[in-house]
Structure formats: C-alpha cells, structure tokens
Amino acid sequence: MADGNLGVLVGRWELAVDLPGAQDVRGQVTFDMMGDVLVQRTTVPVPEAPDSCCVVVRHDDGGFTQHYFDSRGIARLYEMTFDGRSWTLQRTKPDFTPLDFHQRFLGTLDDGVSTIAGEWQSSRDGREWSRDFGLTYRRSQ
C-alpha cells in the first residue's frame, strides 16, 4: 500500500506544547511506518500532557482512522485526513469512551516539511469551537 503521503511524517520531531498554565513544555515525537500503518509515539515529561501511542490505518476510500491510547488509560478513535500538508483529526461520536465533548486537531506542514503548526480544539455542540492548546512539531532527524 502506498503510504498516502504519511511517509513525510516519518522521523523524530521535537514537540513544543502551548499548554495553558504550563510554560516551555517540550516533548519528543517519533513517527514510524510499520507495514501498512503509521505509528506515532509521543512523550511529554509533565503531568498535564500524557504520553501517547497512536496507530493510523488507511481506509480503502483513502481516508484514515487514528487509534489513540495514552498513559491515563484513555483510548479514542479519530477520523483523520492528511494530504501531505494539511492534517486534521476529529472525534464527533462516542467510541471506547462517551462523547463528553467534540475534539479536533488542525495542523499544517511547512513547505520544507520541517515544522508542523497545529492546535487542538474542543466544542460542546460540534459547531462552536475553542482552542484548547497549541502544538508545534520541529523535525529533529
């Protein structure tokens, strides 16, 4: 299977987290292709940001699902799109846990594929969104 542009993510990234109430939060992210899936491992050494592992699978129609697991024991499914530049994740229905709020991530890769600027947003009703926190990925290798 072609990686559907996911191959541009493969490698190590430094993560800067713009988390309300926490200053200069840094972490590490690794993206690896494992056969037909993309595996993302994230480590952030502060209690406000859990470590996580995500597995991205591609559908026959070209879309993706991200399976998310974190150190708090949370497991979620996100609908995902990725075109090599724009990256979106969205959770709008219950999965392994009830849907207490809608969630989405919007990210953009720069032209040099060395930075991803993004943010997580939440919504109570799925229509009005507010910023939760920002993420900036910088390729480190």
N, C-alpha and C positions, 0 to 999 in steps of 0.2 A: 504494500500500500504506500502511496506517496504520503508524505507527512503533512500535506495540506498547509504548507508554509510554517508548520510548527518547528521545523529544523532551525529556523533563525533564532529561536529561544535557547537552544542547547548551549550549555556552558554554565559558568559561575557568574553570579551577579552580587553586588553589594546592594543592600536594601536600606533606604532611609525612610523611616516611618514618621509621619507628621501626626502624632497622636495627641489629642487634647490632654493637657495635664502632664505630659512627659516630654522631656527635652532631649534632643540629639540621640534618638533611638535608632540604632543600627542593627542590621542583621545580615544573614547570608542566605542566598537562594541558589539552588542548583536545579537545572533542567536537564534531563537525560531522556533519550529515546530508548525504550525497552520494547523491542519488537515493534508492534503497531501502536503502542501507546506512549504518551509523554508523561514522565513522572517529574513532579515538582516537589522539592523538599525545601522548607523554609525554617530557619532557626533565628529567633529574636530573643536575646537574653534579658527580657523584662517580663514581669508577671502580667502586665496589661495586654501583651501580644503573645498568643500561644504559638508554639512550634506546630508546624503542619506538614502533611503529606497530601499531595493531590495527584490523581491519576486521570488523564484526559484521554477519552476514546472518541474516535470519529465515527459518525453515522454514515450509512450508505448515501444519504442525501447531501453530504458534505458538511453538515453541522457537527457540533461536538457536545459532549457532556463532560463536565469536570466533577469527579468524585472527590470530595473534600473530607479530610479527617484531621483532627487536631489534638493537642496534648490535654485538652479539657474533657476529651471523650465525645466531642461534637462530630457528627457525620452529616453531611449535606450533599445535595445534588444541585449543580448549577448548569443551566443552559449556557453554552459558550459559542461565541463567534470569534474568528480570527482570520484576518485577510493578509497577514504579513506586516500590517501597520496598525490597524485598529483592533483592540482586544476588548471584548465585553463578556461579562459573566452576569447571570441574572437568576435569582431564585424568587419565584412568584407563586409557588404552591407547596403544600406540605410534602415532605419526603420521609426521612427517618425521624424527623422531629416536627412538631407542629409549626405552622407558619404564624409566628407572633408578629412578624413584620416582613416586608419585602426588602430584598437586598440586591444591589447591583454594583459591579466594578466596571469602570470605564478607563481604559488605558490606551496610550498612543506611543508607538516606537518612533524614535527619530530616524532621519534619513540614513544615518551611519550605523543603525542597528546597535547602538551602544548605550542608549538610555530609553527607559520606558517611564513615562509620566502618567500617573493614574490616581484614582481615588475611589474609595468605597462610599456608597450612598445607601440610605435607608428610607423607607416610606411605610407609613401605617396603611395607606389605602391603595398603593400601586400607581398613584397619579402624581402626587406632590412629593418630590424627593429632596432630601437634605444631605449635606456632606457629613460623613462620619469621621473619616481620616484620609490623609493622602499617603501615597507610596511612590517612591522614585527608585527604580532599579537602574544600577550602573554596571555595565559589563566589566567584570574584573579578569576574565580569561575566557 
